[in-house]
């Protein structure tokens, strides 16, 4: 199956560029989960899918044990996992106690051979995505002021609105919709209730 790609606009943070530059990015076909991997391995080997899932579970437990004990973990020619630490910023190591240092995250560094293989196989089957499946941009059909007016009209008729409903109402995409709703909440123009991913927005004065 060919890897689809399209071009995205590079953000001009300083607003100084004469022309918007473009860069290629993969249009993600989806996500393969552990069940998908186990099924595919089962088809290629004599192992049952349930056995593969059990082995992955054991591998996950071993990875967490090794990393927590201070080891890096190299998985064949795939890459290496390593744990990272965090603490408050200091200029002298004497200023901080060991109790203030914590595990932060886990880094993965792919092996050079693994990256080369992905690139080799990917470049053999790269093709430009159909416009219908490429990257979408938020609709410029309405100004932000008009979108706020649409929101207020909606909240007059309905008790609350979700981020998805706001996206459908105004035509803006997920990130922009969340940003605008959060902005108006911070400006006390609307109220917010609930926790992610179940946040709702209401008109000011709504009980």
BELQUI-V135527 format. One record per helix or strand of 3 or more residues. SS is the DSSP state (a for helix, b for strand). FROM is the first residue (numbers start at 1). TO is the last residue. Records with the same first field share a line. If there is no record, write none. Layout:
# BELQUI-V135527
SS->FROM-TO ; FROM-TO
This chain:
# BELQUI-V135527
b->3-9 ; 22-26 ; 73-75 ; 79-86 ; 102-110 ; 126-128 ; 190-193 ; 200-203
a->34-44 ; 49-68 ; 93-95 ; 98-100 ; 112-124 ; 131-133 ; 144-157 ; 163-170 ; 174-186
